[in-house]
Structure formats: C-alpha cells, structure tokens
C-alpha cells in the first residue's frame, strides 16, 4: 500500500489509487511485475493529458525510468511504435502481432506492437524453461467498446501478466491503469494487483469492474 495515501478502491487482491503515478510509485514496495501502457505521444485525445512527444519524454524520465529501476523485479512496457526509441534500451523486446492489424503507419498496416522487457525472464530465472516472446492473435489491438481511447484486449493482458509472473499470489503493478484490464487479467490469474490512474472516471470504471468480479468469485 502507498504510504500516507488512501486507496480509491481495495479488495483482498486489488488496490486502486486515483493519483499521478509520479506521486505514488516512490512510496510502494517492490512488486514482481510492472506493466505499463503509457500514452504514446501521438496526439491521442485524453481527458487531461497533452499527448505530445515532449510530454511523453517528460513522463518517461520522471516516472517510467525510475520505476524500471526500483518498482519491480521485471517491467514490461507497451510503448507503441512511433516513439518507442524514447525509452531506454530494454533487456529484450517481446511482441504482440495481429493479422487483423493494429493501426496504420508510414509503411502501411501495422500488424505488430513492441513490448519492451526490462529484467530477467522470470521463467528462465527460476529454471522453469523458456516461453515464447510473441503473442499471436487475430483480434485488433484496441477493443473495449470505446470506454478508453487506447485499450488493450483482455486476452493480450492475460498473456502479458502470465508471461511476466510465474505463479499465483505474485503482485502486478500498472501505473497507467486506464479502465482496469490489467487488474482484471491479474485477478483472473490469481495474482494481486495495484493500479494507478490519474483520471477519476477510469478509476470508477475499474473499481466497478473489480467489485463485480469480486462478487462473482464469492
């Protein structure tokens, strides 16, 4: 739990903070996996964030780079394709590939999205054998009924959480939680989760999703 900060929502496995992640991250204990899907710096219409390349550069230097070093054993980041080079060099680059396409780019239809990996592969580190570094899917990259401008499919988030953690009870941190898909995936897989989101609207959506799931599981 973040020191001195009241959660927006909390149950036995999920904690949500309605705050700027730059304020919360330094107060948290180290977790097993940090998954981050930050803004892409391409002019997406967020509620209160100016999605420019310059703003993204500040966010990377002020929040993401320090978190990679201190917040988690392993970090997986989906940076988009246009500004992925603003991030520090990863240990490895995983991939989400979709034959249905994930958007358009200077060379036509973009059918892949990078996943920057920092830290040791948790399966290899525990002598549990190798796993694929690519998720193949026929689903589009963004699909949640228009709730959030840049969502990720639930099936992808389950793969990312399962790829970055090795077992139930481990903790996943998402500092750009959005509508809570990472938290839902973590809960489905028996992991604990911490979500941070600056927009209260999305915190409310995520909290409702978590409370409904808690009732279903009970």
Order of alpha helices (4+ residues) and beta strands (2+ residues): beta-beta-alpha-beta-alpha-alpha-beta-beta-beta-beta-beta-alpha-beta-alpha-beta-alpha-beta-alpha
